[in-house]
Amino acid sequence: MPKQPIGLSAVRSKIKPIKKVSISEDITRQLVALIMSGHLESGQRLPSERDLCIQFGASRTALREALRCLSIVGILDARVSAGTSVALDGSKFMSKIFEWRLITEHHDVRDLLEVRIALESAAAANMAANATPEQLARLQSLLDRMETAQSNTKRFAALDLDFHMAIAEASTNLMLTRLITLIREHFVRGVARVLLLPDAIPLSLSEHKPIARAIEQRNPQAAAAAMESHLSAALLRYKKAADVDVADEARILP
């Protein structure tokens, strides 16, 4: 059952009358900010629609549109008998917020690569500790296919991304998997640029092998270190690849 509202006076003090044209959008932004700041907690029931309309200075139609949008993406949980509350699945909420920011804000690939280093190092360590025999076999199969695809840059790029996603999915951490999946979509072009550098493919392959070996040996620390080493090297290669001709890049983009 959703928790009863706590500290509603604090919530009310944070709500401001709407001044912009898109009223429902402003309601959405304020509610998200309240959740992210901790004024509304996971599982906590929101004030009544009447109360929210008064505090926002908005119509019930605008309020319901905002609540419906947040419910659709999984941030709020709306039930006829229990009212509207903040979703209990915190990892789903956080990934949705992260997805919104990736979509609506400009992000340099180099910044995302630095975030990716932290996330994927943790994922590699988790897989080393928890991987099933089937997951280990899949990772080795991807590595073998990367070895045979070195002359096909587009194919190698696709297998490279699959290798990293296999680790994310086997990490047993749903939050890590979701965040890595979101970031992955922003790396198709970045990987294309990097792999056009001389010797980039054999270097990348040689860096993937210690990752797979450490995971197979069930060594979380070594797996994390190998992943960090690989992605740090990839970051340096990306910086060198910044001037790759767009026409050349297009040859290996999906």
N, C-alpha and C positions, 0 to 999 in steps of 0.2 A: 504494500500500500504506500502511496506517496506520503512523504512527511508533511505535517502541518506547516504552514508558513511560519517562519521565524524571522524576527527582526524586520517586520514589514515597514516600520517607520523609517528604517535605513534605506529600504528599497524605494519608498515613496520620495525620500529626499534626493534620490539620484535621478528620478524621472523628471524630464523637462517638457514643457509644452512644445508641440510641433510647430515649426516655422517654415519649413521647406515645402515645396510643391508636392513631392511624393511622401504623403503622410505615412502610408504603410511601410515604406522603406525606412523611414526614420524610426518608427516603432521597432522594426526588426533590428536595426543597428543598436538601439538603446538596450533592448532585451539581451542581445548577444553580449554587449559590454557588461551588463549586470551579471551575466553568467560567468564570463571570463574573469571578472574581478572578484568573484566569490560571494557577491551579495545575494545571488540566487544559486543554490547548491544543487548538485545532482539529486534527483528525486523530489525536490521541493516543489510544492504546489504554488502556482502563481496566485496573486490576488484575483478577486472576481473580475469579470468583464466590466461590470459597472464601475468598480474602483479604478481599474486601469484606464477606462475611457476618461474618467474625471482627471486622473493624474496626467495623462498624455494630452488632454484637451482635444481629443479626437473622437470621431464617430465610431459606433460599434462596427460598422461595415469595414472601416479602415483597420480597426484593431483585429477583427476576425481574419482579414486577408493576411495580415502580418503573422498571426498565430498559425494560420493554415500553412503558410510558406515554411515556417520553422518546423512545423510538424512533418511536412513532406520530406525534408532533408534529415529528419531524425534528431533534431536538437530539442524539440519539445514533444511531449507525449500527451495527446489529447484524448480523453475518454469521457463518454457521456455521463457515466455515474460518478466519476472521480474528478472531473474538471481537467485543467491543463497543468502539467508539471514539467520540470526539467527532466530530460531523458536520463535514465539510469546508466546507459551505456556511455561512459565518459570517453572511451577511446574513439567511439564512432563520432561523438560530438567534436572532439579535438581534430579528427581527420577532416571533418566537414569544414571547420573553421580554417584549417590549413589549406584546404582545397580552394575555398573562396579567395584567400589571400594570394594564392598562386595564380588564380585566374584574373583577378582584378588589379594586381600590382605588378610592376616591372621587376624582374629579378635577373641579375647577371648570372650567367651559367657558372662563373667562377665562385660566386657566393653559394650557389646550390651545391657545387662540388664539395665545398668545405662542410656543408651540412651533411651531405651524403657520406663523407668520411666517418663522421661520428655515428650516424645511424647504421651504416653497413658493417662497421667494425663490431658494433654490439650484436648485430644479426649473425655475423660469422661466429662469434663466441657462443651465442645461444645454440646455433646449429651444431657446433662441435660438442656441446654438452648434451644435446637432446635428439640428434638426428636418428631416424629409423634406417635400417638397412636399405630400404627402398629409396629413401631420399639420398643416401650416400651413393647408391648405384646411379641414380639420375644425374647427380652432379658430375660423377666421373664420365658418364656418357656424353654430357655436354662438353666437357673438357676434351674428350677424344674427338668429337665432331669439330670443335674449334681448331684442333691440330690439322685436320684434313681440309679445313676451309680457308687456310691462310692465303690462298691465291684468289679467293673470292671475297673482296672487301665487304660487300653488302651482306653476304651470308655470315661472315665472321662477326660483323657488327650486331646482327640479330642474335647470334648465339651468345655473344658477350653479354648482352642485356638479359637473355634468358638465364645465363649462369648466375647473375647477381639476383635475379628474381627468385630463382630456386632456393638460394640461401635465405632470402627474406621470408619466403613462405615456410621454410623449415625452421625458422627461428623460434616458433611457438609463442611469439609476442605479436598479437594482432595489431597493436598500435604501430610497431616497427614496420610490419608488412604494409599497412595502409599508407604510412608516410612515404616509405620507399617507393611504393607503387605510384603515388602522386608525383613524386619528384622525377621518377623514371621517364615520364612523358615529356619532360623538358630536356632530356638528354639525347634524343635521337639526332638532332643536328650537331650537338657537341661531340658525340662519338664519331660522327661522320668526319668532322674536321680533324679530330685527333688521328684517326686511322689513315689519313692521307699523308701524314708525315713519313719520311723514310724510316724503315725498320720499326714503325709503330706496332705493327701486328705481331711480329716475333717477340718484341719487348713485352707487349701486353700478355701474350700467351705465357711467357716465362714467369710473369708476375702472378698469373692465375694458378699456376701449378702449386706453389707453396700454400696457397689458401686451401685448395682441395686436400692437399696432403695433411695439413694441420687439422682440418675438420675430420678427415678419415681417422686420424690418430687420436681423436677425442681430446684435443688440446686447445681449450678456449683461448688462452692467452696468446698462443702462437697464431691461432686463426685470426684473432683481432689485429695482431701486429702485422700479419701478412696482408690483410685487407687494407689496413691504414697505409702500408708501404705502397701497395698497388695504386690506390686512389690518389695518394699524394703525388706519385709519379705521373698519373694521368692528368692531374691538375697542372703540373709543370708542362706537360705536352700540350695541353689545351692552350696555355698561354702562348706557346710557340706557334700554335696553329691558327692564331687569331687572324692572320692575313691570308689564309688559304682562299684561293679564288672560288667564288660562289658557283661558277660553272663546273669546276672540278668536284666541289662538294655535292652537287646535285646528282652526280653519277652513282652515289652509293646511298642516297636517301631512299627510304621506302616509297 
